[in-house]
Amino acid sequence: MHRSYLKFSPVSSKGTVGVLALVSFTEFLALAFVVFIAIGSPSFAQSQSAQMPANARPKSYGEGWECDRGYRRDGDACLAIIIPENAYATNRTYGKGWECLHGFQEVDDAACFEVVVPEGGYLDPSGQRWNCLRGYTKIDDLCLKIDLPSNAYLSDRGYGAAWLCDRGYEVEGDTCAAIAVPENAFLNGSAHGQPWTCERGYFERDGTCEAVVVPENAFFDDASYGPGWKCNRGFAESDNGCTKIVLPDNAHLDRSGNGWECHRNFQRSQGRCVFND
């Protein structure tokens, strides 16, 4: 019977010590990492100091936690959002968490009441208020039909009168009265002031249009002011007429042509042009 012997490769005592030292150092690093995570990590310490409540989840970025959809944070808890009737959840992380349905209006941040649209009105596109249809005017909570007088039409303005008078008529109380246009005048369409204007060659006087009488040595002038005529060049207005300008020595007609001025180095004195000493 033969004995079996196990053969071992010869290893020096120096090599054995090196292997043991390597294994011990590796275990030391692993242990130190675990201790750092368990004790030194700020997030771990935070989670230990503030436990995540029910209906919450870790934040997708940064540290801490946030409430699930349908819940709002209240201190260290997540409370369910109570959605009133006729409302829907917004699923937003801000605000009250719900909004009223179209056609309902929020009241006291707690309820949604239906918007009551009166006859002659319509629901605003916002779904939270109403406006009156064309031909109606808003009075308190009603839309009253506009009583349109004769010779009038509905105004398209969002302000002021609900109706305006047709051309040739003007507002007189609750009616539209015909504008009295004098002879030799025409409607000017102005929304303010005199509704008519005298024709060319006429000027207004006491609600009528009188013909402009152009004197000799003058021409018609359609300016909105003055007598309606102007003197020709070399003539000056005098006593509703035009008189010829007599130039003194050393003088000439001015730029208007209806007066005179002295030449250079002369000055006017008592109707004459005297030399400047």
TIBA-744588 format. One record per residue: x, y, z of N, C-alpha, C, CB in turn. Coordinates in steps of 0.1 Angstrom, whole numbers, plus 5000, padded with zeros to 4 digits. Each point is the difference from the previous one (the first is absolute). Glycine has a CB too. Layout:
<rs>
XYZXYZXYZXYZ
...
</rs>
This chain:
<rs>
500949885000499150125000500950125000498149885012
501650214979500850124998499350125006501149904980
499650185026499450135005500150114988500749955024
498250134976499950104990500550135007498149894987
502750195006500550125005499550124992502049885009
497650234997499650124993501250084998497750005009
502550054979501250084998499650155000501149814987
499650275019499850145000501150074994498649995021
501150124972501050074994500850085010498750024979
502549995021500750075010499750155000501849824999
497850235012499850155001500850055011497749984991
502950135006500950065010499150075011501950024983
498649995028499350075011499850154996501049855017
499850214976499950144995498850024991502450035002
497349874989498950014991498749985007501449914982
498650005028498749985008499650125008500649765002
500350315003499750135008499550104990501849955017
498750064971499550104990498649974996502350034992
497349855006498649974996499150035011500849824986
499550145027499250035011499850165002500849785011
500350294987499950145001499150064990502350015009
497749944978499150054990498649985003501849954983
497949925022498649975003499550095011500449764993
500450265018499650085011499750154996501349855015
499550214976499850134995498750024992502550025000
497249884992498850004992498750005009501249884981
498950035029498849995009499950135008500349765002
500850315001500050125007499350114992502149945012
498250074975499450104991498549985000502150024987
497549855011498649974999499250045013500549814984
500150165027499450035013499950165001500949785010
500250294987499950145001499050064991502450005005
497349954983499050054991498649995006501449944980
498449945026498749975006499850105012500149764993
500950265015499950095011499750154995501549855013
499150194976499850134994498550024996502450014992
497149885001498650014995499150015011500649874980
499650045031499149995011500050125009500349764999
500950315002500150105010500350144994500949835016
500050174974500550134995499250064989502249935006
497049994987499250064988498950095005500549794987
499550345007499050105004498649954997501650184997
498249764991498749964996499449895009500650064976
500449855028499549895009499650065013501649844989
499350265016499750065013498650074999502550035005
497350044983498750074999498849915000501250174987
499049715006498949915000499749945013500649954976
500550045032499849955014499350105009502149864997
498350275000499450105009498650044996502250095004
497449904983498750034995499549884991500550255001
498849675004499549884993499050044989500449865020
499650084969499150034989498649955004501849994983
497150105017498749965004499349924989499950205014
498949754990499249934990499650094989499249845018
500650104970499550084988501150104996497649975007
503649994994501250094996501049914993499650165019
501349914974501149944993501250085000498349894985
502950055013501250085000500050104988501349815011
499250314991500150094989500849954989499850195016
499849854971500749954989501450064998497849974989
502450145018501350065001500250075013500050044975
501249975030500350065013499649905011499650234990
500349825022499849925012498650025005502450015006
497149905002498750015006498949934993500750225008
498149814994498949934994498950104996500549805014
498550154978498950084996498849914999501550154987
497349915014498849935001499649944986499350155019
500049744981499549944988498950094994500549775008
499150214980498950074993498749985008501249984978
498150125024498749995007500250035015499349844983
501950205021500350035014500850135001500149755005
499850325006500750125002500749995014498350134986
502949935015500849995012499450095010502149954987
497850005026499650075011500949975012497650004991
503450085011501049975009500949884996498550095018
501549804990500749884996499149894995501750065017
497149984978499049904996499550044986499449955023
500049954970499450034987498549975001502249934988
497050185011498649985002499350004986500150125022
498949804977499349994987499350134997499649755004
500450284983499350124994498649974999502150084988
497050005018498649984999499550084988499849965025
499849974964499550074988498550015001501949904986
497650235014498550025001499349954988500450205015
498349804986499149964989500250104988498449895016
501550064972500150094988501450064999497650055001
503449875003501450044999500949894995499750175019
501549854978500949904995501450025006498749974979
502149925023501350015005501050064990499549815015
501350284989501050064990501349925000499050235004
501249695006501349925001501250094999498849814989
501150315017501250095000500550005014499150144981
502249895021500650015013499850135007501749844991
497650255002499750135006498650035000502350084994
497250025013498650044999499249915010500350084976
498449935022499149925009499849864995498950215006
501549764982500049864995498749974992501349945019
497850154979498849984992499550134994499449815014
499850174975499450124993498549964997502350074990
496950035009498649984997499849964985499350165018
499749764980499749964986499550124992499549775007
500650224980499450114991498650025003501749954982
497950185021498650035003499750015015499449884979
501750105028499950015015501050105005499249775002
500450305009500950115006500449965014498950174985
502349865018500549975014499550105010502149904990
497550055021499550085011500749965013497750024989
503050085017500649995013501149895000497950085011
502749894977501149905000499549865005501750185003
497049804996499549875006498949934992500650105022
498849984969498949944992499950054986498749975022
500649964970499850044986498550024997502249884993
497350245005498650024997499850034985499750095023
499249864972499750014986499850154996499049775000
501550274989499850144995498750014994502550034996
496650055010498650014995500050114989499049925022
500750044966499950104988498650044998502049894989
497750245012498750054998499549994986500350155020
498549874977499450004987500650134993497949885007
502550104980500750114993501550005003497850135001
502749775005501550005003500649884995499650145020
501749854982500849884996501249985009499350034976
501149855025501249965009501350054994498749805009
502050284999501350054995501049884997499750215014
501249804976500949894997500849955012500250104977
500049995033500749955012499249905007501150225002
497649774996499249915007499750045014500949824986
499450305018499850045014499250125002502249905005
497350164983499250125001499150014987501850125014
497349974985499150024989500050144995498649815008
501050204979499850144994498750004993502550034997
497050095000498850014993500249994985499150145018
499949814975500050004985499950144994499049765001
501350254986499850134994498550034999502149964986
497650165018498650045000499550005015499649924976
501250045033499749995014501050085008498849784997
500750275015501050075009499949945014499750214986
501449795021500149935013499550105010501949864992
497150105016499550075011500049905012498650164985
502349865025500149915011500349864995498550155014
500549764989500249864996499149964988500649945024
499050164968499149984989500650064987498050005016
501549954973500350064987498650054994502049844996
497950295004498850064995500150044986499550095023
499549894969500050034986500050154998498749804995
502250254996500150144997498850054992502649985001
496850135004498950064992500650094990498449985020
501649984968500750084989498950104994501749814995
498650325005499050094995500150004984500250145021
498949934973500050024986501250084995497549995000
503049974988501250074995501349995008498450164990
501749725016501249975008500549864997499150165019
502149814986500649874998500849975012500150034975
500149845027500849955012501550044999498449815003
502150235008501450045000500949885002499450235009
501849774984500949895001501150035011499649954976
500250165031501050045010499849925013500250234990
500849745017499949945012499750095012501549824991
498350315006499850105010499050104995502449965009
497250134999499150114996498649954997502050124991
497349965000498649974996499949874993499650244998
499249695004499849874994499550024986499449915022
500250214974499650024986500450144995498149845003
502050184984500350134994499050034990502549965004
497450174993499050044989500649994986499050165017
500149824974500449994986500550134995498349824996
502450184993500550134994498850094997502049884990
498250245014498950104998499150015012500149954976
500249985034499250005013500950025011498249864990
501350205021500850025012499249965012501350194989
499449775022499349965012499350115007501849835003
496950145000499250105007499249925010499850164980
500749845032499449915011500249864997498350185004
500649744994500049864997499649984986499549945023
500650164968499649994986501150064991497650015007
502349974980500950064990499250104992501449784999
498950345002499350114993500850044988498950085021
500449964968500650044988500850135002498249894987
503050115007500850135002499550104990502049865007
497850264997499550114992501350064993498050055015
502149924972501250054993499550124992501149774998
499550355005499650124993500350004985500350125021
499149974972500350014985501550034998497650084996
502949874993501450024997501049945010499350214988
500349685018500849925010499949854997499750195017
501249744989499949854998500549935013500550024975
499049865027500449925012501549975000497749905001
503050125010501449985000500449875007500350245000
498849695006500349875006500850005012499949914978
500350215028500850025012499249945012501250204990
499549735019499349955012499950105011500949784994
499850335004500050115010499850144994501649865014
497850234993499850134995498950014989502450045005
497850064987499050034990499949884990500450255002
498449704995499949884991499950044986498849885018
501250254979500050044986501050114997497649944999
502850084988501050094996499550084988501849855009
498450284991499650084989500849964987499450195016
499949824973500749974987501050114997497949884992
503050084998501050104996499350134995501649804994
498950315010499550124996499050065010500349934976
499549995034499050055011500749995013498049924987
501550165023500649995013498850005010502150124993
498249825019498949985010499850135008500649765002
498150275000499750115008498649985006501450164985
498549835028498849985007499249884995499950245004
500849654994499349874996499650004985499249995023
501350104969499750004986501350014992497750115004
502249884983501250014992499750114990500549755002
500350365000499950124992501150004990499050135019
500749924969501050014989501150095003498249954984
503050015013501250095002500050104988501349825012
498750314992500150114990501450044999497750085005
502949894983501450034998500150144994500649764996
500150335011500150144995501050014988499550095023
500550034971501050024989501449995005498350154988
502649805003501449985003500249905011500450234992
498749675008500149895010499749874994499450165019
500849734988499749864995499449925012501950014982
497349895014499449925010501049915008497949994985
501950015028500949925009499149915008501850195001
498549674998499149915007500649965014499249914978
501650175028500549985013498850005010502350104994
497949825017498949995009499950125009500349765000
500550344998499950125008500150124990501049895021
498850234984500050124991498750024993502549964997
497550154994498850044993499649914988500550235008
500549684989499749914988500750054987497849945011
502950174990500850054989501350065004497850044988
503149985003501350065002500350104989500849805013
499850314991500450104990501149954990499350185016
500749874972501149974991501350065005498349994981
502849965013501350055003500050154996501149774998
499450315011500150154998498850075005501449954980
497749985027498850065005499949965015498850004977
500650085031499849975014498550015004502350095005
497349835005498650005004499750135007500049755002
498950314995499550125006498650034998502350094997
496949925014498550034999499349904991500550245003
499749635000499449894992500350004985498250015017
503050054980500450014986501549994999498050144994
502549884994501549994998500550134994499949754998
501050325008500550134995501449984996498550135015
501949944975501449994994501050055010499150024977
502049915025501150045009500950104993499949775011
500350344995500950104995501349995007498050164994
503149804999501249985007500850145001500149774990
500450255022500850125002501449984994498850065021
502050044979501449984994500749905009500150244991
500849685003500949915007499249895007501750185003
497249784991499149895005499749904989499050165018
500549724987499649904990498949915007502349994989
496949935003498949925005500649895009498650054980
500849925031500549895008499649864994499850155020
500549744987499949874995498549974997502049935013
497150124995498549974997499550074988499749975024
501050144972499550084989498950095003500749824986
498950185027498950095004500450105010498449814996
502950225005500650105008501450044995498749915020
502050184987501350044995501050015012498950124981
502449885015501050025010501250074994499349795011
501550274997501150084995501249924995499350185016
501449884975501349944995500949985012499750094976
501449845021501149985010500650145003500449764992
500050265020500650125005499050125001502249924990
496550045009499050105002499049955010500250094976
499250005031499049965010498750084998501949945016
497149994989498650064998499850115011499149784989
500450335006499750115009498950094995502350005009
496550004997498950094996499649984985500750165018
499349714978499649974986501050024990497850065007
503449974997501150024991501249915003499350244997
501749754995501249925002501150105001499149794988
501550225024501150095003501349935001498450165012
502749914984501349945000500549985014500550104978
500149785025500749985013501350075000498849775002
501350325008501350075001501049915008498850225000
</rs>
